[in-house]
Amino acid sequence: MPKVTQIAQDLQAVFERDPAATSRLEVFLTYSGFHALLAYRISHWLLKRHIPFFPRLISQLARWLTGVEIHPGATIGAGFFIDHGMGVVIGETAEIGNDVTLFQGVTLGGTGKERGKRHPTLGSHVVVGAGAKVLGGIRIGDNVKVGANAVVLRSVPANSTVVGNPGRIVKYDGERLPEATMDHTNIPDPIAERFEAMEQELIALRKKVEQGEQ
């Protein structure tokens, strides 16, 4: 069966990233994201032992009960957290590192009927905001934030932020962001920043024109 230590890390991740979590019993009984992940751990364990039918049956039952669809063939690291969970889809060849957070409505999917590695690979300490779509056999580096409703179709380097449709990359300098910033609201807006820069340039030009007329 799945390793107890891995399940314990998944449980601890809930308390680290969800301030509403008050007790282990509450999480075990009421958190659909944790239920879906537990069902995945079991179905993945069975799949690795070449047991037919039952892995997919378990994943489909979990989908029906939780609204979260995780293919048994996906690879998911420790400390994985699905916040709320409804509408999350994780494809067969998706690979997810450690301490990753997905919000509701996230899709880690393919782009067509291609075979082989057709779903994304996420590094460790990645946060994917609500409604975001990460599609194709691309790689999302460590410590990346994907903004809500972003559509990511190309690989993203580590320590970056992606926003918009199609996804635009805003590089972060420095080391890994602290766990306290693992949300999908503290996202820079490169378009707004550019407009602000243009406004400042216009103000500077207006001052030069006014000084030249005097």
C-alpha positions, 0 to 999 in steps of 0.5 A: 500500500502507499507509504504512510510517510507520504500520506502524512506529508500530504496531510501536513501540507493541508495544515501548512497551506489552508488556515481553515483546517483545524483538525486531522479528523476534519481533514480526513472527513471533509476535504475532497482534495485530500480524499481524491489524493488518497484515492490516487495514492491507492490507484497508483500503487495498484497500477504500478503492480500491474493490477488491471481495471481497479486503478481506473475504477478507483479514480473514476469513483473518486472523480464522482465523489470529489469532482477531482480527476487524477489519472492513476498513471500520473506521478505526484510527489509528497506534500501535494495540496489541492485547495477546494478541488472541484474541477481539477484534472490531472492527466496520465503522463503528468509529473508533479514534484514536491510541495505543489499546490493546485487551486480549483478548476486547474487542468494539467492536460494534453493538447490533442491526440499525441502519444507518449509524454503529452501532459506537463511536468511541474517542479517542486514548490509550484502554485497553480491558480484557480482555473489555470490550464497547463497543457502539453508535454511542457516543463514548469520549473521549481518555484513557479507561480501560475496566475488564475485562469492563465493558459500555459502552452510553453515551458516556464523557467524556475523562479518565474510567474506566469499570467494571462492567456496565452501565458506571459512570463514575469521573471523573479530574481532571487531564491525560492519564495517563502511558503507564505507567498504560495497563493495565486493573488500576489501576481504582478500585472506586466500590462498594468506595469507597462501602462504605468511606465508609459504614463510616467514617460508622458508626464516627463515629456509634458514637463520638457515641452512646458519648460521649452515653451517658457 
